Amino acid sequence: MTMTKLLLITATTVAVLFSSCKKRNDCDHYSNNNAQTLEHDGLMREYLVYVPSTYNGNSAIPVVLNFHGFGGLASDHMMEADMSTQAENDTFILVYPQGACLDGFSHWNSSLAGGDNKSDVDDLGFIDALIDKLNSDYNVDQERIYACGYSNGGMMSYALACYQSERIAAIGSVSGSMIDQSSSCVPSHPMPLIKLHGTSDDVLPYNGGSDYTSAQSTVDYWVNFNSANTTPEVETVGNIQHFVYANGDSNVSVEHYKYIAGGHVWFNNTYQGSNASQLIWDFFAQYDINGLRN
């Protein structure tokens, strides 16, 4: 699978070919109002932070990183993938980072350097530095930092699980694919995963293809890595099938929500009254970096 094709995906375009790319962050239309900034690797990076009104700084609280898709704007994603209600109810900090610009489009470089990776933006280093900055600005529970994202942002969540697992307790992906299923993906601990994907996704097809892994192969990868049950518990509500692969190492699980006829979206239709944002937070809340919480 190539970063050339993985980076160039939008809700209306499957892949756009480009010949030469260089690192830059000069797209004014990807600037967010009220963003905080962090300089990393020669780029001024933006991120939006939502701090719940219940936060007083006295107790360490969780952080959820939520990544937009290819060509996306953090402020738009903050509205489309709104988790502020959950943050207020359960007191966690929400962070929506902004992807750097590549050939005119914002993106997340969710692969390691080298090979046919056309991006040299250090997004893994940026997120590492961002977590350090959040730790200095807020009282963060170091064992409860979570990552989720949409499309290319989901790819970034998988990358963090593979390459920076020492900082990430659990991950979530909505309409995203996993790039690296090779031996270079070496998480340091069992990694809980919640994956939501539609069967009619025309950008990152549910069944995969020559350039994209299938949703099931990604689920299987993490089920095997976590030594979870290979036969899932299955429940169907309306057009959503819910698969739970339980009893993994450290009591982690892998959960997959299969949206029949669902497209390439952050899902707002509900499963037992919960939309994608609620499903993801309810899943995250069960775990810290050591596995299932007591």
VEXBAKE-346195 format. One line per 5 residues: their letters; for each residue y, x, z of C-alpha. Coordinates in steps of 0.02 Angstrom, whole numbers, plus 32768, in hexadecimal, padded with zeros to 4 digits. Last residue first. Layout:
N
a> Y:X:Z  ...;
This chain:
294
nrlgn> 7FA5:7DDD:8757  7FE3:7E1A:86AF  7F69:7E35:8621  7F78:7EE4:85D9  7FC3:7F82:8623;
idyqa> 805E:7F7C:85B4  8086:7ECE:85F4  8038:7E2D:85BE  8036:7D6F:85D5  80F0:7D5D:85AF;
ffdwi> 80D5:7D9D:84FF  806A:7D07:84CE  80E2:7C86:8514  816F:7CE6:84BE  8119:7CE2:8415;
lqsan> 80E9:7C2A:841E  819A:7BFC:8454  81EB:7C57:83C2  816C:7C14:8345  8186:7B5E:8377;
sgqyt> 8131:7B0E:840C  810C:7A53:8421  804F:7A61:8413  8068:7ACB:8378  8114:7AB2:8330;
nnfwv> 816B:7AC1:8289  81F5:7B42:8294  8197:7BCF:8241  81F3:7C6E:8211  81D4:7C5F:8157;
hggai> 816A:7C98:80C4  8110:7BF4:80A6  8096:7B87:8107  8014:7B27:80A3  7F9F:7B30:813A;
ykyhe> 7FF8:7B92:81C3  7F7A:7C09:8211  7FAA:7C38:82C3  7F50:7CD5:82FA  7F37:7D13:83AA;
vsvns> 7EF5:7DBE:83DD  7EC9:7DD3:8494  7EE0:7E4E:8522  7E6D:7E52:85BA  7E89:7F0E:85D6;
dgnay> 7E11:7F25:8544  7DFB:7E84:84E4  7DBA:7DE3:852E  7E05:7D68:84B1  7E11:7D4F:83F5;
vfhqi> 7E72:7CAC:83EC  7E86:7C51:8346  7F03:7BC3:8332  7F00:7B59:8294  7FA0:7B01:8264;
ngvte> 7FA8:7A6F:81E9  7F9A:79E9:826F  7F55:7A39:830C  7EB9:7AA1:82F2  7E61:7B04:837B;
veptt> 7DF4:7B9C:8367  7DA7:7C11:83E9  7D86:7CB2:838E  7CE5:7D0E:8367  7D0A:7DC9:8366;
nasnf> 7D2E:7DC9:8420  7DA7:7E56:8447  7D85:7F10:843B  7E41:7F2E:8433  7E36:7F96:8395;
nvwyd> 7DB7:7F1F:8349  7E21:7E84:8369  7EB8:7EE7:832F  7E6C:7F12:8286  7E1D:7E66:8273;
vtsqa> 7EC6:7E12:8283  7F0E:7E85:81FF  7E79:7E66:818C  7E90:7DAB:81A7  7F47:7DAC:8172;
styds> 7F1B:7E08:80D4  7F5C:7EB7:80B0  7FDE:7EC8:8028  7FEB:7F2E:7F88  7F4D:7EFF:7F29;
ggnyp> 7F49:7E54:7F79  7F55:7DFC:801F  7EFE:7D5A:804B  7F96:7D15:80A5  8008:7D4F:801A;
lvdds> 80A1:7DB6:804C  8125:7D6B:7FDA  80D5:7CC8:7FA1  809F:7C8F:8050  8037:7BF4:802E;
tghlk> 7FB6:7C17:80B6  803E:7C2E:8138  803C:7CB8:81BB  8056:7CC6:8277  8010:7D5E:82D2;
ilpmp> 800C:7D79:838E  7FCF:7E25:83C0  7F9F:7E75:8466  7F8F:7F32:845A  7F0C:7F92:84BD;
hspvc> 7F5A:803A:84EB  7F92:80DC:849A  7F9F:8094:83EB  7F63:810B:8363  7F8C:80D1:82B4;
sssqd> 7F75:8173:8253  7EBC:814B:8242  7EE5:80C9:81BF  7F18:8012:81C9  7FCC:8039:819D;
imsgs> 8035:7FB6:8143  801C:7F1B:81AD  805F:7E7E:815C  80E2:7E01:8196  80F7:7D45:818D;
vsgia> 811E:7D41:8248  80E0:7DD8:82A9  80D5:7DEF:8365  80BB:7E89:83D1  808A:7EB4:8483;
aires> 80B5:7F33:850B  811D:7FAE:84A5  815E:8055:84E7  80BF:80BF:84E5  8090:8062:8446;
qycal> 810E:80C5:83E1  80AB:80F1:8343  802E:8066:8324  8079:7FD8:8389  8127:8009:834E;
aysmm> 80EA:8006:829A  809D:7F5A:82B3  8145:7F19:82F0  819B:7F67:825B  8126:7F0C:81E5;
ggnsy> 8158:7E6B:823B  820D:7E97:8213  81DB:7EAB:815B  81A3:7DF4:8169  81E9:7DB1:820E;
gcayi> 81E6:7E13:82AF  81A0:7E30:835C  81AA:7EBA:83DD  818F:7EB4:8499  81CD:7F1E:852A;
reqdv> 8179:7EEE:85CD  813C:7F8C:8624  81E7:7FDD:8626  8234:7F46:867E  82E9:7F5D:864C;
nydsn> 837E:7F64:86C2  8405:7F6B:863E  8479:7FE6:85E8  8414:8087:85FE  836E:8035:85D5;
lkdil> 83BC:7FDF:8540  83F7:8088:8500  8349:80D5:8515  82FF:803F:84B9  837D:805B:842D;
adifg> 834E:8113:8421  8297:80E7:8407  82CB:805E:838E  8332:80DA:832A  82A7:815B:832B;
lddvd> 822E:80DE:82E1  82B5:80AA:8265  82CE:815A:8223  8311:812F:8176  82BD:819D:80F4;
skndg> 828B:810C:8085  8228:8124:7FE4  8182:8138:803F  810C:8175:7FB7  80BC:81FA:8025;
galss> 812D:8239:80AE  817E:81ED:8148  811E:816F:81B0  8129:80B9:817F  818B:8025:81C3;
nwhsf> 8231:8052:8174  828A:7FAF:8199  82FE:7F6B:8114  83AD:7F36:80E6  83CB:7F2F:802B;
gdlca> 8442:7F8C:7FB7  83CE:801A:7F87  83A0:8031:803D  8411:7FF2:80C8  83E1:8004:817E;
gqpyv> 838F:7F76:81DF  83F1:7F1D:8265  83A5:7F0A:8313  8392:7E60:8368  837C:7E78:8423;
liftd> 8351:7DF0:84A1  8356:7E13:855B  82E0:7DB3:85CC  82FA:7D2F:8650  8272:7CA9:8640;
neaqt> 82D7:7C0D:8619  836F:7C65:85D3  830B:7CDA:8564  829C:7C49:852A  8335:7BE5:84F8;
smdae> 837F:7C7F:84A5  82E8:7C99:8435  833C:7C6C:8390  82DC:7CA9:82F8  834F:7C58:8278;
mmhds> 83EC:7C73:82E1  83CB:7D28:8312  8389:7D43:8262  8435:7D19:821D  8488:7D90:8298;
alggf> 840B:7E1A:8270  842A:7E0E:81B5  8397:7E11:813E  8372:7E6C:809C  82C0:7E89:80D6;
ghfnl> 8297:7E21:816F  82EA:7E1C:821A  82A4:7E75:82B3  8298:7E2C:8363  8291:7EA3:83F8;
vvpia> 8265:7E48:8498  8296:7E98:853E  824D:7E72:85E9  82AB:7E71:8690  82C7:7EEE:871C;
sngny> 8316:7E9C:87B3  83C5:7EAE:87FC  8420:7EAF:8755  845E:7DFD:8764  8406:7DAA:86D1;
tspvy> 8403:7CEC:86DC  8489:7CDA:8656  8410:7D24:85DB  8444:7DC2:857D  843F:7DB2:84C0;
vlyer> 8455:7E59:8469  847F:7E78:83B3  845C:7F20:8361  84B9:7F94:82EC  8492:8044:82B2;
mlgdh> 8512:80CA:8289  84AE:8144:8221  84A3:8201:8230  83F7:8203:827F  8429:8183:8301;
eltqa> 84D2:8140:8332  84C7:80A2:839B  8530:8007:8385  8546:7F60:83DA  8562:7ECA:836C;
nnnsy> 85E6:7E46:838C  85E9:7E15:82D4  8560:7E5E:826A  8572:7ED3:81D4  84F1:7EC2:814A;
hdcdn> 8573:7E8B:80C9  85CA:7F32:80DE  8537:7F8F:8093  8554:8046:80BB  84BA:806D:8124;
rkkcs> 8470:80FB:80BF  83D1:815B:80A3  83A8:817D:7FEF  8345:8123:7F6C  8306:814B:7EBE;
sflva> 82A5:80E2:7E42  82A9:802E:7E7B  822C:7FA3:7E62  824C:7EF8:7EAC  81BC:7E9B:7EFC;
vttat> 8192:7DE8:7F2E  8240:7DA1:7F1A  8278:7CF8:7F5F  8261:7D0D:801B  8283:7DC6:8008;
illlk> 8219:7E5F:7FEC  8247:7F0D:7FB6  820E:7F75:8049  8156:7F54:8030  8159:7F7A:7F77;
tmtm> 81A0:8029:7F7F  8150:8040:802A  80AA:8048:7FD1  8000:8000:8000;
